[in-house]
Amino acid sequence: MKLNISNIVIRVKLSLGFNLKAMKEIRDIITAQHQAQLAGKKTALATVVQVEGSSYRRPGARMLVTEDGLLTGAISGGCLEGDALRKALLAINERQNKLVTYDTTDEDDAKFGVQLGCNGIVHILFEPIDAADPTNPVAMLELLQVQRQHMVICTLFSIDQRAVQPGTQYLYGGMEARISKTGWFQKYAPLKLMQEVEHAFVEQKTRFLEVAVQGSNLTAFIEVISPAIALYVFGAGNDAVPVVAMAEILGWEVHVADGRRTHLTAERFPKAASLILQKAENALNNLLLDEHTAAVLMTHNYNYDIEVLDQLTKTGCPYIGVLGPKKKMVRMLDDLAAAGKPVSTNELRRVYSPVGLDLGAETAEEIALSITSEIKAVLSGKLASSLRDKEEPIHS
């Protein structure tokens, strides 16, 4: 059965807020796909494309399934994965995209054999991966990963499980980065859909569109995916080790900079994306500090820290953390002002010192948790308050 894509009418269904996604799950899926391909295993990608009500995972959550049952990523808290494995294998064997709807509001939990309790309806799209197709869904995710900017990926599906499911069709990252599966967008996408994709890219807002195709209703999931947080840790002391390790667990891109060759080693920071051996005055040379970047100064060297702080405040880095007591920060600001390098009020808004959230942290590991938690909250635009005290839904 082929989808006749003509006489398309589109209307906006829903617009969501900015969706800052971690890239770790995507990176893990890409790695798992490469491994499966080398082993000659068939795979399918499961994507949460729409949620009504509450759900553990939100639209855009993904999981790769191999034909021998290996799962990478997650589409729920574990309650749907068993049945999802069977549906993925069906998609692999039939070589056809499939949409499956899980109604967790149904009190007949025996349907899944578990106690769900999520009170939501979850629509999951299963797409078999053709490794020979350079525009398959995982290949698009891989192209997305190498770009150090947010991008938009467009997936088309139908709530009617009997209908044709077009699946992941388009990757857009501005005028210089466009990938269309089988040329669908170039051939058939109407101006309105293209405009909505472009608007999502500019506004950095994920959205859904209802698409009527000759009487058949499709939904376009226009998803904004941002690059991983890039964390620059200035200082390679022992207390930097758990910060780097914790950030790596979160899927961040971590770089460590220091002027001491003895401290800055691959043995101490095996998961760091790069080790930057530089004097303070050159510490920012050739560094890309974008809107998804955080920097933490923890060299325990006052002169190094103040030099790098002066440079960082003149960049657009949205988070600059400085380890140490408040009186150290006051002294640094006074010394910079006396040297004719004052930090403006606007620049100071991006400086967090003492660094970290007030968690009662004492050990190096607890301090690392405090620092990474504050970075995540700031870059997500959150206040890091208890969810218990939140009156509105957890997810907007």
C-alpha positions as CSV (number, residue, x, y, z in Angstrom):
1,M,0.0,0.0,0.0
2,K,1.5,3.4,-1.0
3,L,0.6,6.7,0.3
4,N,-0.8,9.1,-2.2
5,I,0.6,12.5,-1.2
6,S,-1.3,15.2,-3.1
7,N,-3.9,17.8,-2.3
8,I,-2.5,18.1,1.2
9,V,-4.2,20.4,3.6
10,I,-2.5,21.4,6.9
11,R,-3.7,23.1,10.1
12,V,-1.8,23.8,13.3
13,K,-2.9,21.4,16.0
14,L,-0.6,22.2,19.0
15,S,2.5,24.1,19.8
16,L,4.8,23.1,22.6
17,G,7.5,25.0,24.5
18,F,11.2,24.7,23.9
19,N,12.4,21.2,24.3
20,L,16.0,20.9,25.4
21,K,17.0,17.3,25.0
22,A,20.0,15.4,26.2
23,M,21.9,13.7,23.5
24,K,23.2,10.7,25.4
25,E,20.2,8.5,24.5
26,I,20.7,9.4,20.8
27,R,24.4,8.8,21.0
28,D,23.8,5.4,22.6
29,I,21.3,4.5,19.9
30,I,23.8,5.5,17.2
31,T,26.5,3.3,18.8
32,A,24.1,0.4,19.2
33,Q,23.1,0.7,15.5
34,H,26.7,0.6,14.4
35,Q,27.4,-2.5,16.5
36,A,24.3,-4.2,15.2
37,Q,25.2,-3.4,11.6
38,L,28.7,-4.9,12.1
39,A,27.1,-8.0,13.6
40,G,24.6,-8.3,10.7
41,K,21.6,-7.8,13.0
42,K,18.4,-6.2,11.9
43,T,17.0,-3.3,14.0
44,A,14.0,-1.1,14.5
45,L,13.7,2.3,16.1
46,A,10.8,3.0,18.5
47,T,9.9,6.6,19.0
48,V,7.3,8.2,21.3
49,V,5.6,10.5,18.9
50,Q,2.6,11.7,20.9
51,V,1.4,11.6,24.5
52,E,-2.1,12.4,25.9
53,G,-2.1,12.9,29.6
54,S,0.8,11.6,31.8
55,S,3.7,9.4,30.8
56,Y,7.1,8.6,32.1
57,R,8.7,9.6,28.8
58,R,7.6,12.4,26.5
59,P,7.5,12.8,22.7
60,G,10.9,12.3,21.2
61,A,12.0,9.5,23.6
62,R,13.6,6.7,21.5
63,M,14.7,3.1,21.8
64,L,16.6,0.9,19.4
65,V,15.6,-2.8,19.3
66,T,17.7,-5.5,17.7
67,E,16.3,-8.7,16.3
68,D,17.8,-10.6,19.1
69,G,16.1,-8.4,21.8
70,L,18.8,-5.9,22.8
71,L,17.2,-2.6,23.9
72,T,19.0,0.7,23.8
73,G,17.3,3.8,25.1
74,A,13.8,3.8,26.7
75,I,10.3,4.7,25.8
76,S,8.8,4.3,29.3
77,G,9.9,3.5,32.8
78,G,10.1,-0.1,31.8
79,C,6.4,-1.0,31.7
80,L,6.0,-0.9,27.9
81,E,9.4,-2.3,26.8
82,G,8.3,-6.0,26.9
83,D,5.4,-5.5,24.5
84,A,7.3,-2.9,22.5
85,L,10.0,-5.6,21.8
86,R,7.3,-7.8,20.2
87,K,6.0,-4.9,18.1
88,A,9.5,-3.9,17.0
89,L,10.2,-7.5,15.9
90,L,6.9,-7.4,13.9
91,A,8.0,-4.2,12.2
92,I,11.4,-5.7,11.4
93,N,9.9,-8.9,10.0
94,E,7.3,-7.1,7.9
95,R,9.7,-4.3,6.9
96,Q,6.9,-1.8,7.5
97,N,6.5,1.2,9.9
98,K,3.9,0.5,12.6
99,L,2.1,2.7,15.1
100,V,1.1,1.2,18.5
101,T,-1.0,3.0,21.1
102,Y,-0.8,2.1,24.8
103,D,-3.7,3.4,26.9
104,T,-2.3,3.4,30.5
105,T,-5.5,5.0,31.7
106,D,-7.1,1.6,31.3
107,E,-7.5,0.0,34.7
108,D,-7.3,-3.4,33.1
109,D,-3.6,-3.6,33.7
110,A,-3.6,-7.3,32.8
111,K,-3.4,-6.0,29.2
112,F,0.3,-5.5,29.7
113,G,0.9,-7.7,32.7
114,V,2.1,-4.8,34.9
115,Q,0.8,-2.0,37.1
116,L,1.2,1.0,34.9
117,G,-0.4,3.9,36.8
118,C,0.8,6.6,34.4
119,N,-2.7,7.8,33.4
120,G,-1.8,8.6,29.8
121,I,-2.1,7.5,26.3
122,V,1.2,6.9,24.5
123,H,1.6,6.6,20.8
124,I,4.8,4.9,19.7
125,L,6.1,4.6,16.1
126,F,8.2,1.6,15.1
127,E,10.4,2.0,12.1
128,P,12.6,-0.9,10.7
129,I,16.1,0.4,9.9
130,D,17.5,-0.1,6.5
131,A,21.2,0.3,7.0
132,A,21.8,0.7,3.3
133,D,19.6,3.8,3.3
134,P,21.7,6.9,4.1
135,T,18.5,8.7,5.2
136,N,17.1,6.1,7.6
137,P,16.0,7.5,11.0
138,V,19.2,6.5,12.8
139,A,21.3,8.0,10.1
140,M,19.4,11.3,10.4
141,L,20.0,11.2,14.2
142,E,23.7,10.7,13.5
143,L,23.8,13.7,11.1
144,L,22.0,15.7,13.8
145,Q,24.6,14.7,16.4
146,V,27.6,16.1,14.5
147,Q,26.0,19.6,14.2
148,R,26.8,21.9,17.1
149,Q,23.4,23.6,16.8
150,H,19.8,22.8,17.4
151,M,18.0,21.1,14.5
152,V,14.5,20.0,13.6
153,I,13.5,16.4,12.8
154,C,10.0,15.9,11.3
155,T,8.1,12.6,11.7
156,L,4.8,11.8,10.1
157,F,2.3,9.3,11.5
158,S,-1.3,8.4,11.7
159,I,-3.3,7.7,14.9
160,D,-5.2,5.1,12.7
161,Q,-3.0,2.1,13.2
162,R,-4.3,0.6,9.9
163,A,-3.1,3.6,7.9
164,V,0.3,4.0,6.2
165,Q,2.9,5.4,8.6
166,P,5.3,7.6,6.6
167,G,7.7,7.9,9.6
168,T,10.8,10.0,10.0
169,Q,11.0,12.1,6.8
170,Y,13.0,15.3,7.2
171,L,16.0,16.8,9.1
172,Y,16.3,20.5,9.0
173,G,19.1,22.7,10.4
174,G,18.7,26.0,8.5
175,M,19.5,26.6,4.8
176,E,22.8,24.7,5.0
177,A,21.5,21.5,6.5
178,R,18.5,19.7,4.9
179,I,18.1,15.9,4.6
180,S,14.9,14.5,3.2
181,K,14.1,10.8,3.2
182,T,13.3,9.6,-0.4
183,G,13.0,13.3,-1.4
184,W,9.5,13.5,0.2
185,F,9.7,17.1,1.3
186,Q,11.2,18.3,-2.0
187,K,8.5,16.6,-4.0
188,Y,5.3,16.9,-1.8
189,A,5.7,19.1,1.2
190,P,3.4,22.1,0.8
191,L,4.6,25.6,1.7
192,K,2.7,25.6,5.0
193,L,4.5,22.6,6.4
194,M,7.9,23.9,5.3
195,Q,7.1,27.2,7.0
196,E,6.2,25.4,10.3
197,V,9.4,23.4,10.2
198,E,11.4,26.7,9.6
199,H,9.4,28.4,12.4
200,A,10.2,25.6,14.8
201,F,13.9,26.0,14.0
202,V,13.9,29.8,14.5
203,E,11.6,29.7,17.6
204,Q,13.2,26.5,19.0
205,K,9.7,25.2,19.8
206,T,8.6,21.7,19.2
207,R,5.1,21.4,17.7
208,F,2.5,19.1,16.1
209,L,0.5,19.7,12.9
210,E,-2.5,17.8,11.7
211,V,-2.1,16.9,8.1
212,A,-5.1,15.9,5.9
213,V,-3.9,13.8,2.9
214,Q,-6.9,13.1,0.6
215,G,-9.2,12.2,3.5
216,S,-6.5,10.5,5.5
217,N,-5.4,12.2,8.7
218,L,-1.7,12.3,9.6
219,T,0.2,14.1,12.3
220,A,3.5,15.9,11.7
221,F,5.7,15.7,14.8
222,I,8.1,18.6,14.3
223,E,10.7,18.1,17.0
224,V,13.4,20.5,18.0
225,I,16.5,18.7,19.3
226,S,19.4,20.7,20.8
227,P,23.0,19.7,21.0
228,A,24.4,18.3,24.2
229,I,25.5,20.6,26.9
230,A,29.2,21.4,26.5
231,L,30.9,21.7,29.8
232,Y,34.4,23.3,30.2
233,V,36.0,22.5,33.5
234,F,39.0,24.8,34.2
235,G,41.0,22.9,36.7
236,A,42.2,19.3,36.7
237,G,42.5,18.7,40.4
238,N,41.0,15.8,42.3
239,D,37.7,17.5,42.9
240,A,37.3,18.0,39.1
241,V,37.3,14.2,38.5
242,P,33.8,13.5,39.8
243,V,32.4,16.6,38.0
244,V,33.7,15.3,34.7
245,A,32.5,11.8,35.5
246,M,29.0,13.0,36.5
247,A,28.7,15.2,33.4
248,E,29.7,12.3,31.2
249,I,26.9,10.1,32.7
250,L,24.5,12.9,31.8
251,G,25.7,12.7,28.2
252,W,27.4,16.1,28.2
253,E,30.4,17.0,26.1
254,V,33.1,17.6,28.7
255,H,36.4,19.4,28.1
256,V,39.0,19.8,30.8
257,A,41.6,22.7,30.8
258,D,44.6,23.3,33.0
259,G,48.1,24.6,32.8
260,R,49.6,21.6,34.7
261,R,50.7,18.7,32.5
262,T,51.0,16.4,35.5
263,H,47.3,16.8,36.3
264,L,45.8,17.0,32.9
265,T,46.0,13.3,31.8
266,A,43.8,10.8,30.0
267,E,44.2,8.4,32.9
268,R,42.5,10.9,35.2
269,F,39.9,12.0,32.7
270,P,39.3,9.0,30.4
271,K,35.8,10.2,29.3
272,A,36.7,13.8,28.5
273,A,36.1,14.9,24.9
274,S,39.3,16.9,25.0
275,L,42.1,17.9,27.4
276,I,43.3,21.5,26.9
277,L,46.8,22.2,28.1
278,Q,47.0,26.0,28.1
279,K,48.2,28.9,30.2
280,A,45.4,31.1,31.6
281,E,45.8,33.9,29.0
282,N,45.3,31.3,26.2
283,A,42.7,29.1,27.9
284,L,39.8,30.1,25.6
285,N,41.8,30.0,22.3
286,N,39.7,28.2,19.7
287,L,36.9,27.2,22.1
288,L,33.3,27.2,20.9
289,L,31.2,28.7,23.6
290,D,27.6,28.7,22.5
291,E,24.2,29.0,24.1
292,H,24.4,25.4,25.4
293,T,27.8,25.8,27.1
294,A,28.7,25.9,30.8
295,A,32.1,26.7,32.3
296,V,33.3,26.0,35.8
297,L,36.5,27.5,37.3
298,M,38.0,25.2,39.9
299,T,41.8,25.4,39.4
300,H,42.4,26.5,43.1
301,N,44.8,29.0,41.5
302,Y,43.5,32.6,42.0
303,N,45.5,34.1,39.1
304,Y,44.4,31.4,36.7
305,D,40.8,31.7,37.7
306,I,40.6,35.5,37.5
307,E,42.2,35.6,34.1
308,V,39.8,33.0,32.7
309,L,36.8,34.7,34.4
310,D,37.7,38.0,32.7
311,Q,37.7,36.2,29.3
312,L,34.6,34.2,29.9
313,T,32.5,37.2,30.9
314,K,33.2,38.7,27.5
315,T,31.7,35.7,25.8
316,G,28.1,34.6,25.4
317,C,28.6,31.6,27.8
318,P,25.3,31.4,29.7
319,Y,26.7,29.7,32.8
320,I,30.0,30.6,34.5
321,G,30.5,28.9,37.8
322,V,33.4,29.8,40.2
323,L,34.3,27.5,43.0
324,G,35.1,29.1,46.3
325,P,33.5,31.3,49.0
326,K,31.6,34.5,48.2
327,K,34.5,36.7,49.5
328,K,36.8,35.2,46.8
329,M,34.3,36.3,44.1
330,V,34.1,39.8,45.7
331,R,37.9,40.1,45.6
332,M,38.1,39.0,42.0
333,L,35.5,41.6,40.9
334,D,37.3,44.3,42.8
335,D,40.7,43.3,41.3
336,L,39.2,43.2,37.8
337,A,37.7,46.7,38.3
338,A,41.0,48.0,39.6
339,A,42.7,46.7,36.5
340,G,40.3,48.5,34.3
341,K,38.3,45.3,33.4
342,P,35.1,45.7,35.3
343,V,32.4,43.0,35.1
344,S,29.1,44.6,34.1
345,T,25.8,43.9,35.8
346,N,24.6,42.0,32.7
347,E,27.8,39.9,32.6
348,L,27.5,39.2,36.3
349,R,24.1,37.6,35.9
350,R,25.8,34.7,34.1
351,V,28.3,34.2,37.0
352,Y,27.4,31.7,39.7
353,S,29.6,32.0,42.8
354,P,29.6,30.2,45.2
355,V,29.0,27.6,42.5
356,G,26.2,24.9,42.8
357,L,22.8,24.4,44.4
358,D,22.4,24.4,48.2
359,L,22.2,20.6,48.7
360,G,24.2,20.4,51.9
361,A,27.1,19.1,49.8
362,E,30.4,18.2,51.7
363,T,32.3,15.6,49.7
364,A,33.8,16.1,46.3
365,E,31.1,13.8,44.8
366,E,28.3,15.7,46.5
367,I,29.8,19.0,45.3
368,A,29.9,17.6,41.8
369,L,26.2,16.8,42.1
370,S,25.5,20.3,43.3
371,I,27.4,21.9,40.4
372,T,25.9,19.7,37.6
373,S,22.4,20.1,39.1
374,E,22.7,23.9,39.0
375,I,24.1,23.8,35.4
376,K,21.1,21.7,34.3
377,A,18.6,23.9,36.0
378,V,20.1,27.2,34.6
379,L,20.3,25.9,31.0
380,S,16.8,24.5,31.2
381,G,15.4,27.7,32.6
382,K,14.2,26.1,35.8
383,L,14.4,27.1,39.5
384,A,15.4,23.6,40.8
385,S,12.5,23.5,43.3
386,S,10.9,20.4,44.5
387,L,8.4,18.8,42.1
388,R,6.2,18.2,45.2
389,D,5.5,21.9,45.3
390,K,4.7,22.2,41.6
391,E,1.0,22.7,41.0
392,E,1.0,22.4,37.2
393,P,2.0,19.1,35.4
394,I,5.6,18.1,35.5
395,H,5.9,18.5,31.7
396,S,4.5,21.5,30.0
